[in-house]
Amino acid sequence: MCNLLKTPHRDEYLFLRNEIMLRVGWHIEYAKMAITITIPIWAFCFAFIAYAFKNDFPVEGTYFISIFILFLPVLILCSLSFKIYENYTKVCNAATYLIAFHEKPLNENDGTFFSWEIANAALGRHFKKDVPKITNALNRNSDDLIYLPAISLLLISLLSVLYSVHSEISWYCFIVGIVFVILGVLLIKFVIYKYSSYKNLSELLTITETFWDDYKLFGKGGQV
């Protein structure tokens, strides 16, 4: 058997591994970008409220502008979640391709194959089944795009209550604030969480793993 670690197969393997690491780096940058965008928006909103009250701006106008500003992170992170999902898909596709065509389990590896992606996937399945606390902690720590818009909605709710209690705004204004919160919750659940949640990796890995296994079997039949 030829030594795959010393043939052109090695170049393809390292190329795809490098792509995976680049995309992992991009994911970290996406998280940093989300934080970098969101926190200044919050700060700007409260600076605007302070300025508006100091200069006697109309209360209801200030309220509407404030909740719109606080809602911006939800809209921005909805857009960013699609890039996160695309990144997840490319990572899972590359990783499962390497498993199907370049790797062997550690106990079957005679030194002519790679084993990292298989070992890493096996460890992930072990954590999910036998040590779910670790998997749950990883999922929570990677859900930046969910926490940030959720905080924005919490701030909108708090602002609505404060304006209702301490300022003369109509019930119509308060209802508008609640509508923004409900819309934000729906966007977080059906867009941001659906596409950017770390749990998507398990589903995507299963889908791509099945595809490459079927493709490999199909190819063995000489019909590709």
C-alpha positions as CSV (number, residue, x, y, z in Angstrom):
1,M,0.0,0.0,0.0
2,C,1.4,3.4,-0.9
3,N,2.0,5.8,2.0
4,L,-0.7,8.4,1.7
5,L,1.3,10.7,4.0
6,K,3.9,11.0,1.3
7,T,1.8,11.2,-1.8
8,P,-0.2,14.1,-3.4
9,H,-3.1,12.9,-1.2
10,R,-1.3,14.6,1.6
11,D,-1.5,17.9,-0.2
12,E,-5.2,17.7,-0.6
13,Y,-5.7,16.7,3.0
14,L,-3.6,19.6,4.3
15,F,-5.3,22.0,1.9
16,L,-8.7,21.1,3.2
17,R,-7.5,21.1,6.8
18,N,-6.1,24.5,6.3
19,E,-9.5,25.6,4.9
20,I,-11.3,24.3,8.0
21,M,-8.9,26.2,10.3
22,L,-9.4,29.4,8.2
23,R,-13.2,29.0,8.6
24,V,-12.8,28.4,12.3
25,G,-10.9,31.7,12.4
26,W,-13.6,33.4,10.4
27,H,-16.2,32.2,12.9
28,I,-14.3,33.8,15.7
29,E,-14.1,37.0,13.7
30,Y,-17.8,36.9,13.2
31,A,-18.4,36.6,16.9
32,K,-16.0,39.5,17.5
33,M,-17.7,41.6,14.8
34,A,-21.1,40.9,16.4
35,I,-19.9,42.2,19.8
36,T,-18.0,45.1,18.2
37,I,-21.2,46.2,16.4
38,T,-23.7,45.6,19.2
39,I,-22.1,47.2,22.2
40,P,-21.5,50.6,20.5
41,I,-25.2,50.5,19.3
42,W,-26.3,50.1,23.0
43,A,-24.0,52.9,24.1
44,F,-25.2,55.2,21.3
45,C,-28.9,54.5,22.2
46,F,-28.4,55.5,25.9
47,A,-26.3,58.5,24.8
48,F,-29.1,59.6,22.5
49,I,-31.7,59.2,25.3
50,A,-29.6,61.4,27.6
51,Y,-29.1,64.0,24.9
52,A,-32.8,64.0,24.0
53,F,-34.0,64.5,27.6
54,K,-31.4,67.2,28.2
55,N,-32.6,69.1,25.1
56,D,-36.4,68.5,25.7
57,F,-37.0,66.3,22.7
58,P,-40.6,64.9,22.3
59,V,-40.9,62.0,24.7
60,E,-42.7,59.7,22.3
61,G,-40.3,60.5,19.4
62,T,-37.3,59.7,21.6
63,Y,-39.0,56.5,22.7
64,F,-39.6,55.3,19.1
65,I,-36.1,56.2,17.9
66,S,-34.6,54.5,21.0
67,I,-36.4,51.1,20.5
68,F,-35.5,51.2,16.8
69,I,-31.8,51.7,17.6
70,L,-31.9,48.9,20.1
71,F,-33.6,46.7,17.5
72,L,-30.8,47.2,15.0
73,P,-28.6,44.4,16.5
74,V,-31.4,41.9,15.9
75,L,-31.6,42.8,12.2
76,I,-27.8,42.9,11.8
77,L,-27.3,39.6,13.5
78,C,-30.0,38.0,11.4
79,S,-27.9,38.8,8.4
80,L,-24.7,37.6,10.0
81,S,-26.3,34.3,11.0
82,F,-26.6,33.3,7.4
83,K,-22.8,33.7,7.0
84,I,-22.3,31.6,10.1
85,Y,-24.5,28.9,8.6
86,E,-22.6,29.0,5.3
87,N,-19.4,28.7,7.3
88,Y,-20.7,25.7,9.3
89,T,-21.8,24.0,6.0
90,K,-18.3,24.4,4.4
91,V,-16.5,23.2,7.5
92,C,-18.8,20.1,7.9
93,N,-18.5,19.3,4.2
94,A,-14.7,19.4,4.3
95,A,-14.4,17.5,7.5
96,T,-16.6,14.6,6.5
97,Y,-15.0,14.5,3.1
98,L,-11.6,14.0,4.8
99,I,-13.1,11.3,7.0
100,A,-14.6,9.4,4.0
101,F,-11.6,9.6,1.7
102,H,-8.4,10.3,3.7
103,E,-8.8,8.9,7.2
104,K,-9.0,5.7,9.2
105,P,-10.0,5.1,12.9
106,L,-7.0,5.1,15.2
107,N,-7.3,1.4,15.8
108,E,-7.2,0.7,12.0
109,N,-4.5,3.2,11.1
110,D,-1.2,1.6,10.0
111,G,0.5,4.9,9.5
112,T,-0.6,5.4,5.9
113,F,-3.7,7.4,6.7
114,F,-4.7,10.4,8.9
115,S,-7.1,10.1,11.8
116,W,-7.7,13.6,13.4
117,E,-11.2,14.3,12.0
118,I,-12.4,10.8,12.8
119,A,-11.0,11.0,16.4
120,N,-12.4,14.5,16.9
121,A,-15.9,13.4,15.7
122,A,-15.8,10.3,17.9
123,L,-14.9,12.4,20.9
124,G,-17.8,14.8,20.1
125,R,-20.2,11.9,20.0
126,H,-18.8,10.5,23.3
127,F,-19.3,13.9,25.0
128,K,-22.8,14.2,23.6
129,K,-23.8,10.7,24.8
130,D,-21.9,10.2,28.0
131,V,-20.9,13.7,29.2
132,P,-23.7,16.0,28.0
133,K,-22.6,18.7,30.4
134,I,-19.5,19.3,28.2
135,T,-21.6,19.4,25.0
136,N,-24.1,21.8,26.5
137,A,-21.4,24.1,27.8
138,L,-19.8,24.2,24.4
139,N,-23.2,25.0,22.8
140,R,-23.9,27.8,25.3
141,N,-20.4,29.3,24.9
142,S,-20.7,29.4,21.1
143,D,-24.1,31.1,20.9
144,D,-22.9,34.7,20.9
145,L,-25.3,35.6,18.1
146,I,-28.2,34.6,20.3
147,Y,-27.3,36.3,23.5
148,L,-26.6,39.7,22.0
149,P,-30.0,40.2,20.3
150,A,-31.7,38.7,23.4
151,I,-30.0,41.4,25.5
152,S,-31.2,44.1,23.0
153,L,-34.8,42.8,23.4
154,L,-34.4,42.9,27.2
155,L,-33.3,46.5,27.0
156,I,-36.3,47.3,24.8
157,S,-38.6,45.7,27.3
158,L,-37.0,47.6,30.2
159,L,-37.1,50.9,28.2
160,S,-40.8,50.4,27.5
161,V,-41.6,49.8,31.1
162,L,-39.6,52.8,32.3
163,Y,-41.1,55.1,29.7
164,S,-44.6,53.9,30.6
165,V,-44.0,54.4,34.3
166,H,-42.1,57.6,34.4
167,S,-43.1,59.4,31.2
168,E,-46.3,60.4,29.5
169,I,-46.5,58.0,26.5
170,S,-49.6,56.5,25.2
171,W,-50.5,52.8,25.5
172,Y,-50.1,52.7,21.7
173,C,-46.4,53.5,22.1
174,F,-46.0,50.8,24.8
175,I,-47.8,48.3,22.5
176,V,-45.4,49.1,19.7
177,G,-42.5,48.3,22.0
178,I,-44.0,44.9,22.8
179,V,-44.5,44.2,19.1
180,F,-40.8,44.9,18.5
181,V,-40.0,42.5,21.3
182,I,-42.3,39.7,19.9
183,L,-40.9,40.2,16.4
184,G,-37.4,40.1,17.8
185,V,-38.1,36.8,19.7
186,L,-39.5,35.3,16.5
187,L,-36.4,36.4,14.5
188,I,-34.1,35.0,17.1
189,K,-35.9,31.7,17.2
190,F,-36.6,31.1,13.5
191,V,-33.6,32.9,12.0
192,I,-30.7,33.6,14.3
193,Y,-30.9,30.4,16.4
194,K,-31.9,28.2,13.4
195,Y,-28.8,29.3,11.4
196,S,-26.1,30.2,13.9
197,S,-26.6,27.9,16.8
198,Y,-23.7,25.6,17.5
199,K,-26.1,22.7,17.6
200,N,-26.4,23.0,13.8
201,L,-23.0,21.4,13.5
202,S,-24.3,18.0,14.7
203,E,-27.1,18.1,12.1
204,L,-24.8,19.3,9.3
205,L,-22.1,16.7,10.2
206,T,-24.7,13.9,10.0
207,I,-26.1,15.1,6.7
208,T,-22.6,15.6,5.0
209,E,-21.3,12.3,6.5
210,T,-24.2,10.4,5.0
211,F,-23.7,12.1,1.7
212,W,-20.0,11.2,1.4
213,D,-20.6,7.7,2.6
214,D,-23.3,7.2,-0.1
215,Y,-21.1,8.9,-2.7
216,K,-18.2,6.7,-1.8
217,L,-20.3,3.5,-2.2
218,F,-21.7,4.8,-5.4
219,G,-18.2,5.5,-6.7
220,K,-17.1,2.0,-5.9
221,G,-19.7,0.7,-8.3
222,G,-17.8,2.5,-11.0
223,Q,-20.8,4.8,-11.9
224,V,-19.4,8.2,-10.9
